[in-house]
């Protein structure tokens, strides 16, 4: 009995020492600049309830982290996440139904503040070397939208610029901001130095994407869908200085989307009728899709612009459960697939 008591005492002592060593072990720190480079997939989240999330993919290791905002901040991002941009060490996350832009530190993804009171913000772009971000705001359905000009350092809206109906896609090109009014057939050009509208450019119906090609800016136009009662074919407009040319698709049933650069650099990619096609440049007067490079469609599809970057496509599935990210080599061979959050959409490459 005496030996048994000694054994139990030693066991208890060992257990206490083990627990003490576990208790005193410091937490694993976040690596410096953990999110300084990589691929950020913006998961919109369920419509009208729940929260959007961010999936982070490490290019060098292909490691995946889900819901990095929640993990870093202990609270949800908000409903519905729409897009992302970055400036220096800061990331800017646009959250549509929450009417805000959340600002995070990219070393650990912790929130450092937010810009509140926006009107259904959607897409964002940072104007290089200006310290300003530009955010399209739908404001309300059926009325003209606007662009919020944000001073990133002070995290304040310094100007609101009225534009057209349902402004969505936005880009920075040749020191100009271009905004696609997606319920119209126009693109608004803004001088990024003084934040004034220079002109409104007529393109095809329902512009939805931009690709910069040297000094030219290409605009993908989806055309009016059949439910509008006046279906029209999609188009690609080329804005070259003061001149704009428009090339049309062959029939009103062609409604292209997901406009991005081709890995070769001398063509563009677009999706139409459930497949991805390549179009060489310059764009001819009539566009005839032939021989898809990827024979399936995506919720969002784009090229990682970094050297040897992959092509990324998202599948939102039923918009209620976790979707997928599909990665393609630059020769369009499928590399792998990665689980994402609910309704994976916009992708930000850094």
N, C-alpha and C positions, 0 to 999 in steps of 0.2 A: 504493500500500500504506500509506503514511504517513497519508493522509487517511482511509482505511478504519479504521485503528487508532484515530485520534482520534474518529471517529464511534461506534465500538464503546465507547470509553471514556466518551463523553458519555451514550450509551444506558444503560450500566451505572450511571453516577452517577444518572441520572434514575430508574432502577428502584429503586436503594437509597433515594433520597429518598422515592419513592412508598410503599415498604414501611414506611419509618420513620414517615411521616405516618399510615399506616393503623394502625400499632402503637401510636402515641401517642394516637390518637383515643379519648376516654373513652367508656365504655358509656352507652347511652341510659338515664337514670334512670327508675324507676317514678314516674308522676305522683303527687303527694300525694293521699292518701285515694282511691287508684285504685278501690277496691271499696267505697267508702262508701255508694253508692246503686247500685241495679241489680237484676237478676234472676239468681238462682243456681239452676241445675238440678242436682239431685243424681243422678248416674248411678250406679246400684247396682254395676255391674260384673258380670262373670261369676260365677255361683254357685260357691262353694267354692274358687275359684282366681282369680288375677288380682287386680285392685284396682278399687275405686270411684273415680270422678273427679268433678270439678265443672266445669260449663260456665257461663261468665259472659256475660250479655247486657247491653250498655249501652243503657239506654232511649233516650237522646237521639240516639245515632248508629246504633243497631241493630248496632253492632260486636259480634263474638262471639269469645271466647277459650276454647279448650278446655283441659281438664286443668290448671286454674290452680294447684292445690295442688302438683302435680308440678313445674310450671314454676318456682314460687316456692321450693320446698324441696329439689328434687333427689332426692326419694324419693316412693314411692307413698303414697296416703292410707290404703289398707287395704281389706279385704274384710269385709262388704258395706256400702257407704255407704247410709244410710237417710234422714237428715233434717238440717235445719240451723235454727239460730236465731241471733239477734245481740243483743248487749248493748253499748251504747256503740260503741267502736271495735273490739270483738272479735266474731269469728264462731265459733260452736260447731257442729262437724260430728260427727254421731253415726255410728259405724262398728260395725255389728252383730257380724259374726264376729270382728272384732278386739277386741271388748269394751271400747271406749273412746269418749271424746269428745275430738276433736282441737280445740284452741283456736288460732285464727289472728288476726293483726293485720290488720284490713281495709284498712289503707293500702297493703299490699303482699302480703297473703295468706301471709306467713311464719308458721310455727308458733311460738307462744310457750309451749307446754306442752300437756299432755293430762291427762285424768282416766282412769285405768286401772282394770282389775279389775271392770268392770260385767258384768252377766249378760245377754248378748244384748240390748243396748239398742236401742230402735227410734225412738220419736218424742220430740221435745223441745219445751218451751215455756218462755219466760222470763216470770216474774211481774213486772209493771211496778213500779218503785220499790222493789223488795225486794233486788235484787242476787242473786237466786236463780234457778236453772234447775231444771226438773223433767223427768226422763227416764224413760219407761216401759221396764221391763226384763222380757223374757219369762222369764228365768232358765233354764228348761228346758221342753221341750214336755210337756204333760200335767200340769203342776203349777202352783200359783198363782204369779203374778208379783208385781212390786213397782214402786215409784216411787222413784228416787234423787233426793234433794234436794241440789243442788250449790251451794256458795258460789262464785260466778263469780270473784271477786277472788283467793281463795286456791286455786281449782281443786281443791277437796276435796269429797267426799261427806259432808255433815253429818248426814244421816238417811236411813234406808230405810223406806218405808211399804208394808206388805203390802197388796196389792189382790187382784183376781180372776184368772181364767184368761186368759192371753194378752192382757195390757193393751197397747193400741196407740195409738189416737188420744188426744190430750190437748190441753186448751185452758185458757186463763185467762179467767175471766168473773166480773165483780163481786167481785173479791178472793177468788175461789175457784178451785181447780184441779179440773177434771173429767177423769176417766179412764174410757175405754170399755174394758170387759172383753170383748174381741171374740169369745171362745168361750162367752160367757154371754149373759144378757139384762139386764145391770146396768151402771150408771155409778156410780163412786165420787166423792163430793164431799169435797174436802180444804180445810181452812182454811189459806190461804197465809200467814197471820200467825204461826200457831203450828205448822203442819204436822201437824195431827191430822185423822183421818177424822171428818167430821161425820155422814155417812149414806151408805147404799148405795141407789140409786134403781133401781127396776125399770122397764125400757123394753122395746123389742122385741128379738127374737133378733139376736145378732151386731151390736152397735152399731159403726159404723165411721167416723163423722165428726160434726163439730160446726159450727154456724153461730150466732153471737151476733146477736140481733135485739132491740135495746133491752135491757130487763131480762130478756127471755126467752132461753133457750138451747135451740136445736133440735138434736135428735140423730137422725141417719140410721141406720137399722138394716137390715142386709142380709137378715135372715131366714136360716133354716137351709137350706143347699143340699141338693139331692137325694141327694148321696152320704152324707149323715148318716143316711139311712133315715127321717127325720122332717122332710121339707121343710115350711117355713113361709114365708109372705109377708113381704116387707119392710115397714117402717113408718117414720114420722117421729114422734118423741116431742117434746113441748114441755114443758120444765121452766120453770115460772113460780112462783118462790118455793117454797112448800111443796107446790104442786100439780103434778102431771104428767098430761098427756093424751097419748093415743097414737092416731094415725091410720094405718090400714092400707092397703096396696096391694091391688088387687082379687083377686089369685090367688097361689097359692104359688110360681108360676114367676117372680114379679117379685122380683129381688134387687138393689136399688139400691146404688150406690156413688158416689164422687167428688162429695161434697157441698160446695157453695160458694155464696157470695152471688151474687145477680143484680145486674147493673150498675145497675138501676133503684133498688135499695135496698129495695124492698118485695116482694121475692120471693126464692126460692132456686132453685138449679139442682142437678140430680142426673142421674146416668146409669143407665139400665136397658135391658137387652136391646139393647145396641149403639147407643144414641142418647142425646143429652142433652135433658132436658126442663126446663121452667120450672114452678114451683108458686107461685102467689100466696099471700100471707099475710093473715090467719091461715090455718093449714092446716085444711082441712075434715076431717070425721070419716072420710071415705073418699077415697083419692087415686086418680084415674083419669088416667094419662098419655095425653096427646093432642097431636098436632102437634109433633114434636121441633124444637127450635131449631137443633140441629146433628145431622145424620143420620149419625153415626158414633160409635164408642166410643174410649176412651183408656185408657192405663195409669194416668195421673194427669191430672186436669183441675181448674183453679182460676182464680179471678179475681185479677188484680193489684189490690190494694186502693187503690193510689195514685190520685190524680185522673186521670181519663181512661186508667186502666190497661187493658191488654188482657186477654183471656182466653187462657190457655195450656193446651194439651193435649199430652201426650207419647205417643209410640208406641214401645214397647220392641221391636217386631218379633220376632225369634227369640231375644232375650235373649243372643245370642252375638256379634252384630255391632252397629255403631253404629246408634242409633235416631234418632228425629226429634222436633222440637218444632214444633207448629203454633200459630200466633198468630192470634187472631180479634179483629176490631173489636167494640166493645160492642153493635153491632147484629147480631152473630153472622156477619158476612161474613168469609171467610178473608182474612187480610192477607198472610201469607207462611209459609214453612216453613224451619226451621233444623236443620242436622245436630247431633246430640248425641253423647254417649258411649254405652257399652253399658248398656242397660236404664235409660233416663232415667225417674226417678220423681218424688220429692218436689220441690217448687219453693218456694224462699224468696224473698220480695219485700222489698226494703229501700229 
